[in-house]
Amino acid sequence: MIVIDTNVALEYRKIPIFFYKSELVFTEPVMKEIKEKAKENREGALLKLIEGVRIVRTREKVADNSIIEAAVSNNYKVATFDKILMDRLKKEGVCVITSRGELIRALDHSE
């Protein structure tokens, strides 16, 4: 499973990640961010694509903190383009996916 950060989900036109819904995980705070940004930008397609993606509940209510908690607790990889979050995840020993190509390769190999 791969936890997806908001900034990766918003690249849905460039990265066909939603073909791999069974391998994707969002935390509740990230899902809330995605829905807010999709509505602000009138991204109806994104709202449809996120339907059915697995949601992980965490104690943390801030998106980045929830991603770290979910990844550490469940031994998930994380896909993000956020350099600060990348550094925090690496300090926790979490496998971080930082590019489009790397993400697609990870998803292709997860099946």
PyMOL CGO cylinders between C-alpha atoms (Angstrom):
from pymol import cmd
from pymol.cgo import CYLINDER

trace = [
    CYLINDER, 0.00, 0.00, 0.00, 1.10, 3.52, -0.73, 0.3, 1, 1, 1, 1, 1, 1,
    CYLINDER, 1.10, 3.52, -0.73, -0.09, 6.57, 1.20, 0.3, 1, 1, 1, 1, 1, 1,
    CYLINDER, -0.09, 6.57, 1.20, -0.74, 9.40, -1.25, 0.3, 1, 1, 1, 1, 1, 1,
    CYLINDER, -0.74, 9.40, -1.25, -0.14, 13.02, -0.29, 0.3, 1, 1, 1, 1, 1, 1,
    CYLINDER, -0.14, 13.02, -0.29, -2.47, 15.74, -1.56, 0.3, 1, 1, 1, 1, 1, 1,
    CYLINDER, -2.47, 15.74, -1.56, 0.14, 17.18, -3.93, 0.3, 1, 1, 1, 1, 1, 1,
    CYLINDER, 0.14, 17.18, -3.93, 0.46, 13.82, -5.68, 0.3, 1, 1, 1, 1, 1, 1,
    CYLINDER, 0.46, 13.82, -5.68, -3.31, 13.32, -5.98, 0.3, 1, 1, 1, 1, 1, 1,
    CYLINDER, -3.31, 13.32, -5.98, -3.65, 16.75, -7.56, 0.3, 1, 1, 1, 1, 1, 1,
    CYLINDER, -3.65, 16.75, -7.56, -1.36, 15.58, -10.37, 0.3, 1, 1, 1, 1, 1, 1,
    CYLINDER, -1.36, 15.58, -10.37, -3.98, 13.04, -11.47, 0.3, 1, 1, 1, 1, 1, 1,
    CYLINDER, -3.98, 13.04, -11.47, -3.90, 14.29, -15.07, 0.3, 1, 1, 1, 1, 1, 1,
    CYLINDER, -3.90, 14.29, -15.07, -0.17, 13.61, -15.34, 0.3, 1, 1, 1, 1, 1, 1,
    CYLINDER, -0.17, 13.61, -15.34, 0.06, 10.51, -13.15, 0.3, 1, 1, 1, 1, 1, 1,
    CYLINDER, 0.06, 10.51, -13.15, -2.53, 7.78, -13.78, 0.3, 1, 1, 1, 1, 1, 1,
    CYLINDER, -2.53, 7.78, -13.78, -2.47, 6.58, -10.16, 0.3, 1, 1, 1, 1, 1, 1,
    CYLINDER, -2.47, 6.58, -10.16, -6.20, 6.02, -9.85, 0.3, 1, 1, 1, 1, 1, 1,
    CYLINDER, -6.20, 6.02, -9.85, -5.99, 2.93, -12.05, 0.3, 1, 1, 1, 1, 1, 1,
    CYLINDER, -5.99, 2.93, -12.05, -4.41, 1.38, -8.94, 0.3, 1, 1, 1, 1, 1, 1,
    CYLINDER, -4.41, 1.38, -8.94, -7.07, 2.26, -6.35, 0.3, 1, 1, 1, 1, 1, 1,
    CYLINDER, -7.07, 2.26, -6.35, -6.58, -1.03, -4.53, 0.3, 1, 1, 1, 1, 1, 1,
    CYLINDER, -6.58, -1.03, -4.53, -2.97, -0.02, -3.77, 0.3, 1, 1, 1, 1, 1, 1,
    CYLINDER, -2.97, -0.02, -3.77, -3.67, 3.57, -2.68, 0.3, 1, 1, 1, 1, 1, 1,
    CYLINDER, -3.67, 3.57, -2.68, -4.38, 4.88, 0.79, 0.3, 1, 1, 1, 1, 1, 1,
    CYLINDER, -4.38, 4.88, 0.79, -5.40, 8.34, 1.96, 0.3, 1, 1, 1, 1, 1, 1,
    CYLINDER, -5.40, 8.34, 1.96, -5.57, 9.51, 5.53, 0.3, 1, 1, 1, 1, 1, 1,
    CYLINDER, -5.57, 9.51, 5.53, -8.74, 11.35, 6.57, 0.3, 1, 1, 1, 1, 1, 1,
    CYLINDER, -8.74, 11.35, 6.57, -7.01, 14.77, 6.74, 0.3, 1, 1, 1, 1, 1, 1,
    CYLINDER, -7.01, 14.77, 6.74, -5.51, 14.26, 3.28, 0.3, 1, 1, 1, 1, 1, 1,
    CYLINDER, -5.51, 14.26, 3.28, -8.88, 13.22, 1.87, 0.3, 1, 1, 1, 1, 1, 1,
    CYLINDER, -8.88, 13.22, 1.87, -10.40, 16.36, 3.37, 0.3, 1, 1, 1, 1, 1, 1,
    CYLINDER, -10.40, 16.36, 3.37, -7.68, 18.51, 1.73, 0.3, 1, 1, 1, 1, 1, 1,
    CYLINDER, -7.68, 18.51, 1.73, -8.18, 16.83, -1.63, 0.3, 1, 1, 1, 1, 1, 1,
    CYLINDER, -8.18, 16.83, -1.63, -11.95, 17.35, -1.52, 0.3, 1, 1, 1, 1, 1, 1,
    CYLINDER, -11.95, 17.35, -1.52, -11.53, 21.02, -0.56, 0.3, 1, 1, 1, 1, 1, 1,
    CYLINDER, -11.53, 21.02, -0.56, -8.99, 21.68, -3.32, 0.3, 1, 1, 1, 1, 1, 1,
    CYLINDER, -8.99, 21.68, -3.32, -11.04, 19.78, -5.89, 0.3, 1, 1, 1, 1, 1, 1,
    CYLINDER, -11.04, 19.78, -5.89, -14.14, 21.84, -5.06, 0.3, 1, 1, 1, 1, 1, 1,
    CYLINDER, -14.14, 21.84, -5.06, -12.18, 25.12, -5.08, 0.3, 1, 1, 1, 1, 1, 1,
    CYLINDER, -12.18, 25.12, -5.08, -10.76, 24.34, -8.51, 0.3, 1, 1, 1, 1, 1, 1,
    CYLINDER, -10.76, 24.34, -8.51, -13.93, 22.74, -9.86, 0.3, 1, 1, 1, 1, 1, 1,
    CYLINDER, -13.93, 22.74, -9.86, -12.18, 19.40, -10.31, 0.3, 1, 1, 1, 1, 1, 1,
    CYLINDER, -12.18, 19.40, -10.31, -15.22, 17.18, -10.59, 0.3, 1, 1, 1, 1, 1, 1,
    CYLINDER, -15.22, 17.18, -10.59, -13.16, 14.49, -12.29, 0.3, 1, 1, 1, 1, 1, 1,
    CYLINDER, -13.16, 14.49, -12.29, -10.85, 14.29, -9.28, 0.3, 1, 1, 1, 1, 1, 1,
    CYLINDER, -10.85, 14.29, -9.28, -13.80, 13.96, -6.92, 0.3, 1, 1, 1, 1, 1, 1,
    CYLINDER, -13.80, 13.96, -6.92, -15.02, 11.00, -8.98, 0.3, 1, 1, 1, 1, 1, 1,
    CYLINDER, -15.02, 11.00, -8.98, -11.57, 9.41, -9.11, 0.3, 1, 1, 1, 1, 1, 1,
    CYLINDER, -11.57, 9.41, -9.11, -11.06, 9.48, -5.34, 0.3, 1, 1, 1, 1, 1, 1,
    CYLINDER, -11.06, 9.48, -5.34, -14.29, 7.57, -4.73, 0.3, 1, 1, 1, 1, 1, 1,
    CYLINDER, -14.29, 7.57, -4.73, -13.50, 4.12, -3.40, 0.3, 1, 1, 1, 1, 1, 1,
    CYLINDER, -13.50, 4.12, -3.40, -9.92, 4.84, -2.36, 0.3, 1, 1, 1, 1, 1, 1,
    CYLINDER, -9.92, 4.84, -2.36, -9.11, 3.31, 1.03, 0.3, 1, 1, 1, 1, 1, 1,
    CYLINDER, -9.11, 3.31, 1.03, -9.11, 5.74, 3.96, 0.3, 1, 1, 1, 1, 1, 1,
    CYLINDER, -9.11, 5.74, 3.96, -6.87, 5.20, 6.98, 0.3, 1, 1, 1, 1, 1, 1,
    CYLINDER, -6.87, 5.20, 6.98, -7.91, 6.74, 10.27, 0.3, 1, 1, 1, 1, 1, 1,
    CYLINDER, -7.91, 6.74, 10.27, -5.23, 8.29, 12.44, 0.3, 1, 1, 1, 1, 1, 1,
    CYLINDER, -5.23, 8.29, 12.44, -5.14, 10.17, 15.71, 0.3, 1, 1, 1, 1, 1, 1,
    CYLINDER, -5.14, 10.17, 15.71, -3.38, 13.02, 13.94, 0.3, 1, 1, 1, 1, 1, 1,
    CYLINDER, -3.38, 13.02, 13.94, -5.60, 15.70, 12.40, 0.3, 1, 1, 1, 1, 1, 1,
    CYLINDER, -5.60, 15.70, 12.40, -2.91, 17.54, 10.39, 0.3, 1, 1, 1, 1, 1, 1,
    CYLINDER, -2.91, 17.54, 10.39, -2.35, 15.98, 6.96, 0.3, 1, 1, 1, 1, 1, 1,
    CYLINDER, -2.35, 15.98, 6.96, 1.45, 15.59, 7.11, 0.3, 1, 1, 1, 1, 1, 1,
    CYLINDER, 1.45, 15.59, 7.11, 1.37, 14.25, 10.65, 0.3, 1, 1, 1, 1, 1, 1,
    CYLINDER, 1.37, 14.25, 10.65, -1.40, 11.80, 9.71, 0.3, 1, 1, 1, 1, 1, 1,
    CYLINDER, -1.40, 11.80, 9.71, 0.66, 10.54, 6.77, 0.3, 1, 1, 1, 1, 1, 1,
    CYLINDER, 0.66, 10.54, 6.77, 3.64, 9.91, 9.03, 0.3, 1, 1, 1, 1, 1, 1,
    CYLINDER, 3.64, 9.91, 9.03, 1.49, 8.11, 11.61, 0.3, 1, 1, 1, 1, 1, 1,
    CYLINDER, 1.49, 8.11, 11.61, -0.17, 5.91, 8.97, 0.3, 1, 1, 1, 1, 1, 1,
    CYLINDER, -0.17, 5.91, 8.97, 3.11, 5.05, 7.28, 0.3, 1, 1, 1, 1, 1, 1,
    CYLINDER, 3.11, 5.05, 7.28, 4.95, 4.20, 10.47, 0.3, 1, 1, 1, 1, 1, 1,
    CYLINDER, 4.95, 4.20, 10.47, 2.05, 2.27, 12.03, 0.3, 1, 1, 1, 1, 1, 1,
    CYLINDER, 2.05, 2.27, 12.03, 1.30, 0.20, 8.93, 0.3, 1, 1, 1, 1, 1, 1,
    CYLINDER, 1.30, 0.20, 8.93, 4.70, 0.02, 7.24, 0.3, 1, 1, 1, 1, 1, 1,
    CYLINDER, 4.70, 0.02, 7.24, 3.34, 1.86, 4.17, 0.3, 1, 1, 1, 1, 1, 1,
    CYLINDER, 3.34, 1.86, 4.17, 5.35, 3.66, 1.52, 0.3, 1, 1, 1, 1, 1, 1,
    CYLINDER, 5.35, 3.66, 1.52, 4.48, 7.33, 0.96, 0.3, 1, 1, 1, 1, 1, 1,
    CYLINDER, 4.48, 7.33, 0.96, 4.24, 9.25, -2.31, 0.3, 1, 1, 1, 1, 1, 1,
    CYLINDER, 4.24, 9.25, -2.31, 4.85, 12.98, -1.90, 0.3, 1, 1, 1, 1, 1, 1,
    CYLINDER, 4.85, 12.98, -1.90, 6.52, 15.89, -3.64, 0.3, 1, 1, 1, 1, 1, 1,
    CYLINDER, 6.52, 15.89, -3.64, 6.78, 17.88, -0.37, 0.3, 1, 1, 1, 1, 1, 1,
    CYLINDER, 6.78, 17.88, -0.37, 10.47, 18.14, 0.55, 0.3, 1, 1, 1, 1, 1, 1,
    CYLINDER, 10.47, 18.14, 0.55, 9.83, 18.91, 4.22, 0.3, 1, 1, 1, 1, 1, 1,
    CYLINDER, 9.83, 18.91, 4.22, 7.53, 15.90, 4.54, 0.3, 1, 1, 1, 1, 1, 1,
    CYLINDER, 7.53, 15.90, 4.54, 10.09, 13.75, 2.69, 0.3, 1, 1, 1, 1, 1, 1,
    CYLINDER, 10.09, 13.75, 2.69, 12.75, 14.65, 5.25, 0.3, 1, 1, 1, 1, 1, 1,
    CYLINDER, 12.75, 14.65, 5.25, 10.43, 13.91, 8.17, 0.3, 1, 1, 1, 1, 1, 1,
    CYLINDER, 10.43, 13.91, 8.17, 9.45, 10.54, 6.68, 0.3, 1, 1, 1, 1, 1, 1,
    CYLINDER, 9.45, 10.54, 6.68, 13.04, 9.54, 6.00, 0.3, 1, 1, 1, 1, 1, 1,
    CYLINDER, 13.04, 9.54, 6.00, 13.94, 10.32, 9.63, 0.3, 1, 1, 1, 1, 1, 1,
    CYLINDER, 13.94, 10.32, 9.63, 11.21, 7.85, 10.62, 0.3, 1, 1, 1, 1, 1, 1,
    CYLINDER, 11.21, 7.85, 10.62, 12.62, 5.21, 8.27, 0.3, 1, 1, 1, 1, 1, 1,
    CYLINDER, 12.62, 5.21, 8.27, 9.67, 5.36, 5.86, 0.3, 1, 1, 1, 1, 1, 1,
    CYLINDER, 9.67, 5.36, 5.86, 10.18, 4.51, 2.18, 0.3, 1, 1, 1, 1, 1, 1,
    CYLINDER, 10.18, 4.51, 2.18, 9.42, 7.71, 0.26, 0.3, 1, 1, 1, 1, 1, 1,
    CYLINDER, 9.42, 7.71, 0.26, 8.42, 7.83, -3.39, 0.3, 1, 1, 1, 1, 1, 1,
    CYLINDER, 8.42, 7.83, -3.39, 9.39, 11.21, -4.80, 0.3, 1, 1, 1, 1, 1, 1,
    CYLINDER, 9.39, 11.21, -4.80, 8.85, 11.15, -8.56, 0.3, 1, 1, 1, 1, 1, 1,
    CYLINDER, 8.85, 11.15, -8.56, 6.12, 10.28, -11.04, 0.3, 1, 1, 1, 1, 1, 1,
    CYLINDER, 6.12, 10.28, -11.04, 8.17, 7.51, -12.60, 0.3, 1, 1, 1, 1, 1, 1,
    CYLINDER, 8.17, 7.51, -12.60, 9.08, 6.02, -9.25, 0.3, 1, 1, 1, 1, 1, 1,
    CYLINDER, 9.08, 6.02, -9.25, 5.42, 6.02, -8.22, 0.3, 1, 1, 1, 1, 1, 1,
    CYLINDER, 5.42, 6.02, -8.22, 4.23, 4.28, -11.38, 0.3, 1, 1, 1, 1, 1, 1,
    CYLINDER, 4.23, 4.28, -11.38, 7.00, 1.67, -11.07, 0.3, 1, 1, 1, 1, 1, 1,
    CYLINDER, 7.00, 1.67, -11.07, 6.04, 1.05, -7.43, 0.3, 1, 1, 1, 1, 1, 1,
    CYLINDER, 6.04, 1.05, -7.43, 2.38, 0.65, -8.35, 0.3, 1, 1, 1, 1, 1, 1,
    CYLINDER, 2.38, 0.65, -8.35, 3.16, -1.65, -11.29, 0.3, 1, 1, 1, 1, 1, 1,
    CYLINDER, 3.16, -1.65, -11.29, 5.20, -3.90, -9.02, 0.3, 1, 1, 1, 1, 1, 1,
    CYLINDER, 5.20, -3.90, -9.02, 2.63, -3.99, -6.22, 0.3, 1, 1, 1, 1, 1, 1,
    CYLINDER, 2.63, -3.99, -6.22, 0.17, -6.19, -8.10, 0.3, 1, 1, 1, 1, 1, 1,
]
cmd.load_cgo(trace, "trace")
